[in-house]
Amino acid sequence: MLQPDQTADTRASLRRRLPDEAATAALARRLARALEPGMVIWLEGGLGVGKTTLVRCLLAELGHVGRVKSPTFTLLEPYDLPAFPVYHFDLYRFSSGHQWRDSGFTDYFGGPGVCLVEWPQHAGPDLPGPDLRIRLDFADEASDGTARWLALDAHSASGERCVSAAAES
């Protein structure tokens, strides 16, 4: 079972089993409606667990039409959406905080966009803290391989609103 690493500044949390990709998409739709300009969201979990799938569903709900590529090689995929821009980062290829500092990506944070950051632990201590941490893990019980454990941890008032939205059925 998922044992997320919680910090003292966690303001609200949600733990849930997502039985399949449809449940992940439904969660993403609820989260998308609660997103606000300026938010930072960390996406954590192992390779292939569904972080980019979750982002794809969030972007569709926010009005993106077209392909959503994983930014594994480009590091950043920007989306200019009707409500606000979304910046999807994948920092898997970073090996030190120096790479984060040298990237120039800090300019995207604190502005009108929402920053979705996969592999935030690869950025080092200078990455802005999250309003919301989303962690996905493979479900460890026997299944067809599509079930996931979800952990949401809010670290701000906007993160709390996301957790509340996600908890709705």
C-alpha positions, 0 to 999 in steps of 0.5 A, a space after each residue: 500500500 502507498 505510504 506517501 512521505 508527508 511533511 509538516 506543512 500538509 494542509 489536507 490529504 486524500 488517498 484513493 485507489 484508482 481502479 483503471 484509466 477511466 477513474 484517473 481521467 475522472 479524477 483529472 477532470 475534477 482537479 482541472 476544474 479546481 486549478 488556479 493560475 500560479 499553482 505549482 503541482 508536483 507529480 511523483 511516482 515511478 516510470 510508467 505509473 501514469 503521470 503523463 496520462 493524468 496530465 493529458 486528461 487535465 489538459 483535455 478538460 482545460 480545453 487542449 485539443 490535440 496530442 500531449 507529448 511527454 516532455 521527457 526529452 524537451 524538458 518542457 511542453 507549454 500549453 496556451 489554454 483559454 483560462 491560463 497557460 499550463 507548463 508541463 515539465 519533466 525533470 527526469 533527465 536532471 542529475 543535479 540542482 545545478 541543472 535546474 538553476 541553469 535551465 531558466 525555468 524559474 521564470 515560469 513559476 509565480 506567474 499566471 500559469 500552472 506548472 506541472 512538474 514530473 520528477 521534482 526531486 531531480 531539481 534540487 532544493 531551488 524548485 518552488 514548493 508545491 501547492 499540491 503533490 500528486 503521487 501515483 503508485 502501481 496498486 500492489 494487489 492482483 489486478 490487470 495492471 491498470 489500478 493505481 494508488 493515488 495520494 494528494 497532499 495540499 500545501 496551500 489553500 489552492 491545493 486544499 481546494 484541489 483535494 476537496 474537488 478530487 474527493 467529490 464523487 
